[in-house]
Each structure stands twice: as structure tokens, then as C-alpha cells.
Amino acid sequence: MATLKELQSAYDNLKTTERDLNAFPPEMAHLDKSVKTSAGRIQEIHKKIALAKALLEDTEQQHQMAVKAEAYARKDLKGTANKAQYTVAMRGLDEKERLLEGTRRTLKEAEATLKSLEDEMEALVSTQNDDKRQFGELHEVFLSEHENQVAAKDILTKKIAELTGKLDAVTLNKFNRLMDNRGNRAVVAMENGACTGCNTKLRTPLVYKLRAEGSVTCEFCQRILYLPETAG
């Protein structure tokens, strides 16, 4: 139980330290937000470009088919032997020329859409790179001004690795699962007969068991409970 309490404390301190290291001044916070916003937009544009390329490929195939159809219709027109055949062939050619013109127009629109998306992507990446560069420069200064927190983070990270290495696989898996599902609070104290994790009053038999054994599992939130040293 002592290792679990120490591990929880290390995680709590690490969370506080990381919060301090992420408390950026306004200019850095603005750049950080801009980089993240650009990343989201870039992801969206990636998807749109993929769809635009697929549409362009389909449109190109339709255009090639229309080109061939128009060529065949023009050949049929040349092969007509009388006025009636010529009239029918001419109508067929007119239809194929309209179809060809339609696919040509659609193709240009698809190409323009793809070009527009690629230009937007290029501009976004360029802006994001500039923001990253500026943020990186300011971040170096920021970290140099917070050397104590940086050192504390390194110490806590190593301590967490050391403590987790002392736990058996079953206990560690339970701890990690609780950390993931219970807001990074896996090990909590009982105070005034209640679990400080979910603030639920514990049944008397469970309280007695906790006093006798030193740790129990909360029946309501499944967190690992311990008795504070000041408690009797």
C-alpha cells in the first residue's frame, strides 16, 4: 500500500508540475492555440484533398470516355451514305459533343477545386511552421525560466518508473485502469467515513475492514482506499 500511495502522490505532483509548465504567457498561448487549430484544419484539408483527387480521377475517366464517344460519332458521320443517315448521325454527334463539353467543364471544376485545396494546405502548413518556430524560440526561454519545474518533472517521471517497477502486474494493471477511468485518482483516503474519490459514505463493515487491513476497494467507485495516518 505504501508504494501505491507514493505512486499516486508522484502522479499528483507531476500533474501540478506539468500544469505549471503549460501555463504559457499570452503570446505563447496564442501561438500554441494557433498551431493546434492549424493541425485540425490541415487534417480536414487532407481528407478533402483525398476526396477531390478521387473525384478528379473519376471525372478524367468520364472525360476520356466522352472523347472516345465523340470521336466515334464523328467517324459515323463521315460514313453516312444518305441524308437520313447524315441527320441521325449529326444528332448523335451533337449529343456527344454536349456530353464532351459537360465533362470538360466538370473536369476543369474538379482541377480547380483540387488546386484550391492544395494551395490552402500549403498556406496552412507554412503558417503552422512559422508558428511552431516562434513558439519553439519562446518555449526555450520559458523553460529556462522554469528550471525548477523542468527538473522536478524529470525527477517525478523517473520516480514513477521506479515505483511502477515495484508493483506486480495485477496491481499495476488495476492502478493504471483506475487512473484512466477515475480522473487520475486511483488511490484516495477515507475521511469522515467517506471515500474522498467519490464522496460516498462507506458501510460500517467496510470501514472496520479498512481499519484492520489498511486498504480496501471502494464499493462505489472501485478506487483503492487507505486510512489517513491521523485517523484512528
N, C-alpha and C positions, 0 to 999 in steps of 0.2 A: 504493500500500500504506500509505503514511503516513496518508492520510485515513481508511482503513478502521480502522487501529489506533487512531487518535484517536477515531473514532466509537464503536468498541467500548468504549474507556475511558470515554467520556462516558456511555454507557448503563450501564456498571458503576457509575459514581459516582452516577448518577441512581437506580439501584436501591437503593443504600445509603442515599441521602438519603430516598427515599420510605419505606424501611423504618423509618428514624428518625421520620419524620413520622406513621407509622402505629402507632408503639409507644405506644399510648394508656395512660394510667393506669387503674387498675381500674374506677373509676366510668364513665369514658368508654368503656372496652372493653365494659362490661356494657350500656351504652346502645346502642352500635354493634351489638352482637350482637342485642339486642332488636329494633332497627329492621329488621335483615336477616331475623330469624326472622319478624317480623310481615309483612314483604314476601312471604315464601314462603307463609305461611298465607293472606294476602289473595289471592294468585294462585290458590291451591287453592279458596278460597271463591268466587271469581269463576266458576270452571269449574262448581262445584256449583250456583251460582245460575242459570247459563245452562241447565243440565240441569233444574233444578227448574222454571224458567219454561216450558221446552218440555213438561215433564210436565204442568204445570198447564194449559197451553193444550190439550193433548190430552184431559185429564180434563174440562175445561169443555165441549169438543165432545161428548164421550161423554155428559155430563150433559144437555146440550141435546137430544141425540137421545133420551135416556131420557125427558125431559119431554114431548117430542112424542109418543113411543110410548105413554106413559101417558095422554095426552090423547085419542089416537085410540082406545085401548082403552076409556076411559070413555065416549066417544061411541058406540062399538059396543055397549056395554052398554045404553045408553039406547034404542038402536034395535032391541033384540031384540023378537021378536013372540010367542015362546012360552017355556015353561020350559026346554026343551032348549037353545035358543039362549042363554037367560039364563045357564044353568050353564056353557056353553062360554065365553061372553063374560066371566063372572065369574072363571073360571080364568085367562083371558088377562089380565084386569086385575090380578089378584093377582100374576101373574108380572111384569108391567110395573112394578107398584108396588115389588116387591122389587128389581128392577133399578134403578129410580129411587133407592131408598133406598141401594143399594150405591154408585151413582155420587155421590150426595150426600155419603156418608161419605168416599169416596175423594177427593172434591174438597176437603173440609174438611182432610183429612190433607195434601194437596198444598199447600194455602194455608198451613197451619201450618208445614210444612217450609220453604217459601219465606220466611215471616216470620221463622222462627228463624235461617235463614242470613243474611238481611238485617240482623237485629239483631246477629248475631255480627260481620258485616262492619263495621257502624257502630262497634261497640265496638273492634274491631281497629284501624280507621283512626284513631279517637280516641286510642287508646293509642300508636299509632305516631307520630301528630302531636306528642303530648306528649313522647315520647322524642326525636324529631327536634329539637324546640325546646330541650330540656335539653342535648342533645348539641351543638347549634349554639352555645349560650351557652358551654359548656365548651371547645368547639373554638376559639373566638375567643381565649380566654385561653391555650390550649395553643399556638396558632400564634404568639401574641405572645411567648411564652417560647422559641420556636424560630425566631426571626427569621433566624438564620444559615442554617438548613436551608431555610427558605422562599426566601430569596434565592438560595441555591445551586441549588435546583430550577429557579427561573426562568432562571438563567444557563445551566444544563445543557440545559434544554429549547430555549433559543434556539440554543445551540451545536450541538445535534443537528440542528436545522432547517438551520443554516448548512452543516454538513458534508454532510448528505444532498443538499443542492443542488449540491455539487461533484462528485457521482458521476453517471456515465452510467446510463441506465435499466437496462441489463443487469446491471451490477454492483450497483446498488441493490436490484433485484428478488432477486438471489441472496442478498445480505446479509439482507434482510428475511425471506426464506424460511427461512434458517438460524436467524435469531433466533427465529422462530416454532416451528421444529421441533427446535431444539437447546438449549432451556433458556436463551434469551437470550445464548448464547455462539456467535457466528458467526466471530470472529477470535481464534485462540489461538496460543500459542507452541509451538515444538518444544523439548522439554527431554530431555536424555539419549537422543536418538534416538527419542523417542516423542511422539505428539500429546497435548497436555495436555487436549484436549477429551474424547477417548475412551480415553486412556491406552493406545493401541495402538502397538506398536513399528513404526516405518516401515521399509520396504525401503531398502536401501542406495542404489539408484539415485535414489529419491525424495529422500533426504537430500542427495545430491550436487546434485540439481536445485534444491533449496531453497537450498543454499549459493550456487549460481551465480546464481539468479534472484531470490532474496529472498522469494518466496512461492510456495506450491503448494497444491493441494487435497488434503486427507487422503483416502486411498483408502477408508477405512473409514467415517468419519462425515461426509465431504464438507465439513468446516469449512475455512476459509481459514487456512493455516499460515504463520507468519513465524518468522524466526530471531532469537532474543533478541540484543540488542546485545553481551552479554558472551560470546556463543558464537562460536567460531572457524570 
